[in-house]
Amino acid sequence: MSRFDGKVAIVTGGAGNIGAATARLLAAEGARVTVADVSLERAESVAGAIVAAGGTARAQAVDVSDAAAVEAMVADTVAAYGGLDIIHNNAAAIDQNANDQDLVTMDLETWDRVLAVNLTGPMLGCRFAIPRMTERGGGVIVNTASAAAFYGSTSLAAYGTTKAGIVALTPYVATAYAAQGIRCNAVAPGVVVAREAQEAAAAAAGDGESRFREVHRRPPHRPARLPRGDRGRRRLPRVRRRRVRHRRDAARRRRAHRALTDGVAPAAATTARAARRAARPPSADGPSGP
Ligand SMILES: NC(=O)c1ccc[n+]([C@@H]2O[C@H](COP(=O)([O-])OP(=O)(O)OC[C@H]3O[C@@H](n4cnc5c(N)ncnc54)[C@H](O)[C@@H]3O)[C@@H](O)[C@H]2O)c1
């Protein structure tokens, strides 16, 4: 018995690098998968490869910024496979990155398009998937955020803003629909280099197979090691201290996304303290200080 036997999943941006890899893995573990992408041709190629490998998949054209199209994507999946258990809201308008450079001169259409695809898209995915999951007694939503949500850069302000929006949206959905058995989490990848791009880089470097192996052994974007032990951890910002847990059973028990809870809790406590101070009657000795 595989992990996703009997489950039905939608992966948006399913023709892209991360989406196609996710769709392939879900199908290999037994799920029936809708590969949904703005490019039907590439979605068909991914779904075709899954079917050729013995899995179950269908392709669907969708522009995730279009509410009617997202509703149809969910409805068609339910019609084809009998329900919906998992949605991976993963599509992003990467094609807009070239225009998302300088905030001062950026075309407002670029800003609007990036927000519509990267942020409104996942919201619509949640909106139309939740009622279908509720009918089955629950489900799983995974939104693709990005490390770009947590730091600034000299470009991609629209992109980073949408990913920070995903980080905010996710715990709202998790909290609001936990009672219906719905889990909602976000993944925030760092730079992910597709195998094809690595192969092309290796070929361009000119020393073929050995260079390719080296690229794979020592990924260029391997995250820096975190300091070990409690003293090291105390020096890190609170949000970086959060541990990402991969264990499935632990993830099952945890129905709410925990990103940023470490940062939010102290802020809420500070606000509550300030409110208590403001409500206190003034002391006879004068103001009590900050
Ligand atoms: N690759 C990285 O380094 C990286 C890092 C952090 C986060 N991410 C995130 O991971 C996700 C996948 O990225 P990727 O690297 O696989 O990119 P990709 O460009 O390979 O895939 C994105 C897919 O989304 C599709 N798409 C674009 N607009 C769409 C729309 N309006 N409706 C439906 N589909 C649409 C594209 O056709 C493409 O197939 C994105 O959300 C991205 O922001 C990627």
The ligand as a Tripos MOL2 file, in Angstrom:
@<TRIPOS>MOLECULE
LIG
   44    48     1     0     0
SMALL
NO_CHARGES

@<TRIPOS>ATOM
      1 N1         12.6520   27.4170   -8.6250 N.am      1 LIG1
      2 C1         12.9640   28.0850   -7.5260 C.2       1 LIG1
      3 O1         14.1320   28.3740   -7.2600 O.2       1 LIG1
      4 C2         11.8850   28.4740   -6.5510 C.ar      1 LIG1
      5 C3         12.2760   28.9890   -5.3060 C.ar      1 LIG1
      6 C4         11.2880   29.3380   -4.3970 C.ar      1 LIG1
      7 C5          9.9580   29.1800   -4.7320 C.ar      1 LIG1
      8 N2          9.6250   28.7000   -5.9430 N.ar      1 LIG1
      9 C6          8.2070   28.5770   -6.2470 C.3       1 LIG1
     10 O2          7.9250   27.2520   -6.6480 O.3       1 LIG1
     11 C7          6.8220   27.2570   -7.5410 C.3       1 LIG1
     12 C8          7.1970   26.5070   -8.7980 C.3       1 LIG1
     13 O3          8.3120   27.1270   -9.3870 O.3       1 LIG1
     14 P1          9.1840   26.4500  -10.5230 P.3       1 LIG1
     15 O4         10.5920   26.7240  -10.2330 O.co2     1 LIG1
     16 O5          8.7570   25.0360  -10.7300 O.co2     1 LIG1
     17 O6          8.7660   27.3810  -11.7460 O.3       1 LIG1
     18 P2          8.3310   26.9910  -13.2250 P.3       1 LIG1
     19 O7          8.3460   28.2540  -14.0110 O.co2     1 LIG1
     20 O8          9.1280   25.8330  -13.7190 O.co2     1 LIG1
     21 O9          6.8340   26.4960  -13.0100 O.3       1 LIG1
     22 C9          5.7620   27.3840  -12.8440 C.3       1 LIG1
     23 C10         4.6070   26.8160  -13.6440 C.3       1 LIG1
     24 O10         3.4730   27.6480  -13.4080 O.3       1 LIG1
     25 C11         2.7920   27.7890  -14.6400 C.3       1 LIG1
     26 N3          1.9810   28.9990  -14.6070 N.ar      1 LIG1
     27 C12         2.3910   30.2820  -14.7530 C.ar      1 LIG1
     28 N4          1.3510   31.1100  -14.6940 N.ar      1 LIG1
     29 C13         0.2550   30.3410  -14.5040 C.ar      1 LIG1
     30 C14        -1.1280   30.6290  -14.3870 C.ar      1 LIG1
     31 N5         -1.5760   31.8820  -14.4510 N.pl3     1 LIG1
     32 N6         -1.9810   29.6110  -14.1960 N.ar      1 LIG1
     33 C15        -1.5270   28.3260  -14.1450 C.ar      1 LIG1
     34 N7         -0.2340   27.9960  -14.2780 N.ar      1 LIG1
     35 C16         0.6500   28.9990  -14.4560 C.ar      1 LIG1
     36 C17         3.8840   27.8620  -15.6890 C.3       1 LIG1
     37 O11         3.3940   27.5580  -16.9730 O.3       1 LIG1
     38 C18         4.8710   26.8420  -15.1500 C.3       1 LIG1
     39 O12         4.6240   25.5510  -15.6890 O.3       1 LIG1
     40 C19         6.4650   28.7080   -7.7620 C.3       1 LIG1
     41 O13         5.4060   29.0560   -6.8940 O.3       1 LIG1
     42 C20         7.7140   29.4420   -7.3870 C.3       1 LIG1
     43 O14         7.4520   30.7510   -6.9730 O.3       1 LIG1
     44 C21        10.5500   28.3500   -6.8680 C.ar      1 LIG1
@<TRIPOS>BOND
     1     1     2 1
     2     2     3 2
     3     2     4 1
     4     4     5 ar
     5     4    44 ar
     6     5     6 ar
     7     6     7 ar
     8     7     8 ar
     9     8     9 1
    10     8    44 ar
    11     9    10 1
    12     9    42 1
    13    10    11 1
    14    11    12 1
    15    11    40 1
    16    12    13 1
    17    13    14 1
    18    14    15 2
    19    14    16 1
    20    14    17 1
    21    17    18 1
    22    18    19 2
    23    18    20 1
    24    18    21 1
    25    21    22 1
    26    22    23 1
    27    23    24 1
    28    23    38 1
    29    24    25 1
    30    25    26 1
    31    25    36 1
    32    26    27 ar
    33    26    35 ar
    34    27    28 ar
    35    28    29 ar
    36    29    30 ar
    37    29    35 ar
    38    30    31 1
    39    30    32 ar
    40    32    33 ar
    41    33    34 ar
    42    34    35 ar
    43    36    37 1
    44    36    38 1
    45    38    39 1
    46    40    41 1
    47    40    42 1
    48    42    43 1
@<TRIPOS>SUBSTRUCTURE
     1 LIG1         1 GROUP 0 **** ****
